[in-house]
Amino acid sequence: MHRAVPVGRHGPAFPERIIVADHTATPIPPSPILPPADRLSQLRSEAALISAGGHWVGELSQAVQRNLRWFWFDGAFALGIDSIVNTYLVLYAVALGASSAQIGLLGALSGLGAALTLLPGALLVERIGRRKEITLAAGGAVGRIMILLLVLLPFALQGQTAVYLFIGLVVVRDAFGSLSLPAWTSLAADIVPLGQRGRYFASRNIAMTITGMVTAFLAGVIINQSGSPSGYQWAFLMAFGCGAASWFCFSRIKDPVPRPPPRPARAGSAPLLGGIFAHKPFLALCVHSAVWNFALNVAGPFFNIYLVHDLRATMIQVGILTAATSLASLPALRVFGPLSDRWGPRRIILITSLLIPILPIAWIFVPSPWYVLAINLASGVLWSGFSMCVLNLLLQISPEAERARFTAVHQIIVAVSLALGAAFGGWVVTAFGYKAVFAISGIGRLVAALIFARYVTERPQESAAPAHG
């Protein structure tokens, strides 16, 4: 650590000398003035280190740094898609004529479609490898094409036909995204060194947050100025552009293990389930994830609908409130990244998951759009730590040799839970209104947090490891 030097109004308070304990003066040699070309080179080196995750990557090989850098940029552009889609997708559907029940159907079918493709995605990785190619083709190319078709949809169809085709396109996008998820997770674990995952994903998430904040706000302005549905079309075209940039960045990554050794074929699903039931920390995480994600999606699809239809928020207000969530997460990620490396991810998940249930309950008492700002600021802080550490915990407790398969099983549980939560939430909204789903979501999240506190441990016991190899 370097001791701080007092700084005056116009520069260092002691530009020539440092006063030491015996009151003698030691001259400090002036800093060399670098030529412009050298200063530019220094700035480029600094930017290269930051975009690879931080100065700590300087000790890694150039090949590892290169992968970390392209993965960093991939994440930054990828959240440009997600921030627009997650914020405005259901509002776009409503603008085309979708009802609350159809919004629930959209969430349910998306979750089920994702669940059906996760295990095939894991088996694909185990049988042929090619993790990078699977990710680029399924989650990358197909997912981006579906976004482009959502842009073009209002030109071709109107009314309920457009609504149901809209649902179909979203389901296909989510299904192929889930098909690529085991490959992506397995590859990410090999790209990012184990001991630096907290710091790296914090840096990457900061870049993602900045992109998400800017794109969500710009999309809100575009929608507000252009009207419906053309504003949504322009916003989703911007999402497609971010997706294309993300696809290019991911294509530059070199898979450290492009063709993993093939695993022996298994007879049916019994060995798989047996291995999971023997792996107690993973089983506990799956139970927690099932309850947690069901509770999340009971209310998840309806927050922005409630914000626009009941609280009368404009699209600019929606964009500002979404950007506020991203803005609040920036300083939080700087804290949670090093803490995750120091404490381990479990403690941060525990703290944040016990506080997150307050957020949907707070929505019940919101009288106007700007009151949501406080909720979203708290949400940005809490979710930044939770989301980063859940991935780290999953990577930590999944057996390395079967990480793609274990990730797929976990995500199947998540996807089914999200689907059931959305379907149940759609029924509750229709029967009892928005505030009922907010209350149910808060209670469900608290139950899941207590399950996590009691049963989820950070590292698997040796005896709990799957016996098949």
N, C-alpha and C positions, 0 to 999 in steps of 0.2 A: 504494500500500500504506500502511496506517496502522500506525504504530509501536505495539507492544504497551505497555500501561500496567500496571505491577505491581499485582497484586491480592492483598489481604490476606484474612484470615479472614472479616471482616465487610464487605468491599467493597474498592474501590480503595485501594491503600496511600497514595496522595496525592490525596485527594478534592478538595482546594482548589487545589493548586498543582502545576506541573511545574517541576522543577529543571533549568535549562539549564546550558550549559558554563561561563558566567561567574558562576555561582552567584547570579544574580538570579532573582527569582520573578515569574512571570507569572500573574495570576489567570485562572481559567477561569470563564466565566459558567455559572451553573447551568442544567441542561437544563430546558426548559419542561415543566410537568406538563400532559399532555393531558387534556381531559375524557373520560369513559368512551366517549361516542359517537365521538370522534375516534380514540381508541385502537382501538375496534372497527373503524372504517373502515380504519385503518392495517393491522390484522391481516388484514382481508379483501384489501387490496391485495397484501400479502406472499403470502398464500395463492394469490391469482390468478396472481402471477408464478411461484411455485414450481410450480403445477400446469400452467403453460404451458411449463415446461422450465427455469426459472431466471430470475435478475434480468436476464440479457442480453437477454431478449425485450422489455424495455421500449423498445428502440429500433425495434421493428417496429410495423407498423400494427395497429390493433385487429382487423381482419379476420383477419390472420395469427395474432395471439395467440389469438383465439377458436378457430380451427381447431386450433392446437397444444394448447390446453387440452382440447377434447373428444377429441382423438386420444390424449392422455395418459390421460384417464379410461377411454376405450375399452380401451386396453392393460391398465390395472390390472384391470378386470373380466374381460377376455378370458383372462388367465392364471389366473383363478379356475376357469375350465373346464379349461384345459389341465393345471393341476397335479393336479386330481382325475382326469381321464381318463388322463393319462400315467402316473400313479402306480398307479391301481387298475383300469384297464381289463382287463388280462390276468388279474388276480386275480379280478375279477368273472366273467370267462369261465371260469376254472378252477372257481369256486364253482358255476357252472351245469353243470359236467361236461366242460369242454374238456380235451383231452389236449395234450401238448407238440407233437405233430404238427399239431394243429388251431390252436395258438397260432402256429406257423410259417406255416400256411395263412392265418390272419388277417392277419399282417404282409405276406405276399406279395400277397394279393388287394387289400389296402388300397393298397399301393404301385402296383400295376398300374392300379387304378381311378383313382388320382390322376394317373398318367402319361397316361391316355387323355383326360383332360379339360383338361389344362393348355394345350395348343395351341389348342383351340377357345375357351378363355377369352381367350387373347391375341388371336385373330382377332375375337372379339366386341368387345373394347375398340377395336381398330383400325377396325372397320366402323361401330360405332354409338356409341362413347364410353360415356357413362353409367357411369363407373367406380364411383361411389358406389352406384348402384342395383344393379349387378351384384354388388358385394360384400355389400350388405344382403340380397339375395334368395338368392344361392347359399350363400356361406359363413355368412351370418347366419341367415336364416329356416330353410332346409333343415337346416343343421347343428344348430341348436337343437332342431328337431323330432325329429331322430334321437336326440338325448340324452334327450328326454322319452319316446320309444318304448322306449329301453333301460330306463328306470325302470319302465315298465308291462309289459315283456316277461314277467317271472316270474308275473304274475297270469294270463296267458293260456296259456303253454306251459311244458313241462318236458322234461328229458332232451335227447337229441341234436337234436330239432326246435328247441328253444330255443337250443341252441348254434349251429346253422347260421343261424338267423334273426338271432341276435346278430352273427355275422360279417357277414351281409348288411347290417344297419343300420350297422355301423361302416364298411363299404366305401362305402356311399352317402354317409355323412357326409364321409369323406375325399375322395371324388370331387368332391363339390360344393364342398368347401373349396378344392380345387385349381383348380376352375373359376373361382373368385373371386380366386385369388392374383395373377395378372397385373394385374388391375384394382386390387387393394389395393396392390401394390408400386409401380405407376405413380402412383397417387394419393399414396402416402406420400412419394415423391420430390418431388412438387410442394408438399406441405404443409410439409415441413421444409426450411428454407434450407440450401443445400449447405455453407456454412462452419461451421454450428453443428450438424451432424448427430451428431457424436460426443457433444457435451454434452447435446443434447436426448434422444437415445436412451439415454444413461446415466441421465438423470433419469427417463425413462419406464420404463426397465427396473427401476430401483429401486422405483418404485410397483408394477410388475408383480410383482416379487420378494416384496414385503411381502404382497400379496394372495395370491400362490401359497403362501407359507409358512403363512399363517393357514388357508387353505382346505384344504391338504393335511393339516395337523395335525388340524383339526376333523373332516375326513372319516374319518381314522384312528380318532379317538375314537368317532365315530358307528358305524362298522362294528364296532369292538371291542365296543361296548355292545349293539348291536342284533342282532348275529349275521348269518348268511348265509341267504338273499340280501337280507333286508330292510335290513340296514345299507348294502349297496351301493346299493340303491334310494334310500334317503334321501340318501346322498352324491351320487349323480348328479342327484337333484332339486335339491340345492344348486348343482351345476354348471349346471343349466338356469337357475336364478335369476341366477347371475352372467352367463350368456350373454344373458339378456334385458336386463340392465342395460348390457352391452357394446353390444348392438344399438341401444339407445336413444341412447347416447353417440355412436356412429358416425353415426347418422341426423342428428345436429345439425351435422355437418361440412358446410361449403360447398365443393364441388369448385371449385378455382380455374380449371379448364378443363373445364366440364361436357360440352362437345361438341367434342372435338378434331377438326380437319379430317380428313375421310376420306382414307385412303391408297389408292392405286391397287391394284386386284386383281393378284395374282401368279399366274403359270401354274405350278402345281405346287409341289413342295418344293425343287427344285433351286436357285432363287435364294436361298431362305432358308439352305440348307446351305452354299451357296457363300459367302454373306456371313459366316457364322459361321467357316468355315475360313479366311477371309481375316483374321479378327479374332483374332490370336494370343493376346492376354492372356485373352480370354473362352474360347477353346478350351482353353487351359491350365487355367483355373479349372474348366471342366467335367470335364476328365480327373481333376483332383484330387478334385473332388466325387464322381465316380463311385466311385473307390477308397475314399475316406473314408467315404461313407455305406454302402457295402456292408459295410465292416469294422464300422461302428457297429451295424448291425442284425443282424449275425451273433449278437451277444450281447444287444443292447438289450432285446428282449422278455422276456429270461429272468432279469435281475438280481433283480427283486422276487419272482419265483417261487422262485428259489434261496434268497433271503433268508427267505421264509416256510416253504417246505417242507423245505429242508435245514438251515438255521440256526435254524429254529423261532422266528422273530420274530413278535411279536403285531402287530395292526394299529396299535396305539398306537406301537409301536417303528418301524413303517414310516412313520407320519406324522411322528414326531420326526426320523427320519433324513432324510426328504425336506425337512422344514423347515430342518434344519441346512444342507443344500445351498443353499437360498434365503438363509439368514442370512449365510453366508460370502460370497455374491455382492454383498451390499450395500456393504461398504467397497471391494470390488474395482471395482465399477462407478464409484464416485467417482474412482478412479484411472484406469481405462481410458478413460472418456469424454474428459477433456482430452488424454490421451496420444494417442488416436485422431486428434483434431484437429491435434495437434502433429507426431506421427510419421507419420500416415497409417495406415490399417487393416492394411496388409500386414505390417508388422513385428510387430504384436500377434498377428495370426493365426499367424505363423511361430513366435513364442515359445510360445504356448499349445498349438499343434498338435504341437510336439515333446515336450511334457510330458504331454499327455492320454493317449497310449498306455500310460503307466505305470498308469493307473487300473484298466482291466480285468485287467491282470496281478496287481495287488494283491489283487483278489477271490479269486484262487486260494489265497491264504494266510490268509484270514479264518477264525478258528475259531468265532466267535460274533457275534451281531448287532451288539453295540456297537462292535466293531472297525471296522465299516463307517463309523462316524462320522468317522474320520480321512480315509477315502477321499472321503466326501461333502463334507467341508469343503474339501478340495483341489479337488474337482470343481466346487463352487460358484464358487471363485475363477477357475479356468481357463476354464470354459465361459461365464462371464459376459463375459469379454473376447472369446472366440472368436465367440460367437453374435452379439454386437453388431457386430463388425467385419466379419463375412462379409456381412451385409446392406449395410453401408456400401461395401464393396469391390465388390459386385455392382452397386449403383447407380452407382458411380463409373466402372466400365469398360464398362457397357452404353451403347450409343448412345442419346442422349436421344429421338430420333425413333422408335426401335423398342424402347424399354425393355420394354414389355409382352411383345413377341415374344421378346426375348432372355431375359427372366426366365422365360417359359414353357419355353423350350428347356432352360434350366439346371435348372428344377424337374422337368422330365420325366426328365432324367438322374438327378437325386436320387431321384425316386420309383421309377424302375426299379431303381436300385441298392439302395434300401431293401427293395424287394420281393424281389430276388434274395438279398440278405443274410439276410432273415427266413426264406426257404424253405431256404436252405443251413444256417442256424443250427438250424432245427427238425430237419433230418436229422442234424446233428452231435450235438445233444443226445440224440436217441433212440439213436444208435449209440455215442457215446463219453462222454456226460455233460456237465455244465455247465462244468467246468473247461476242457474242450477248447475250447468256444466263447469263453471268456474269453481264452485264449492266442491263438487265431486272430484275435480282434478286436484285441488289442493289437499284434500284428505287422502286421496290415493298416493300422491307423491310422498306425503309424510309416512304412510305405511311402508312404502318402498324404502325410504331412508332408514327406518328402524330395522327392516330386514337386513339392509346393508351393514348397519352398525353391529348387528348381532352375529351375522353368519359369514360375511365376506372377509377373507384374510388376504394378505398381500402376496405371499409366496406359497406355492404349492409344497406340501410335504412330500418327501421322497416316496413314501408308500402310496401316495395318491396318484402317482404318475401312471398313465396308461401302460398296461402290460404288453400290448402288442407293439411290435417295432417295425 
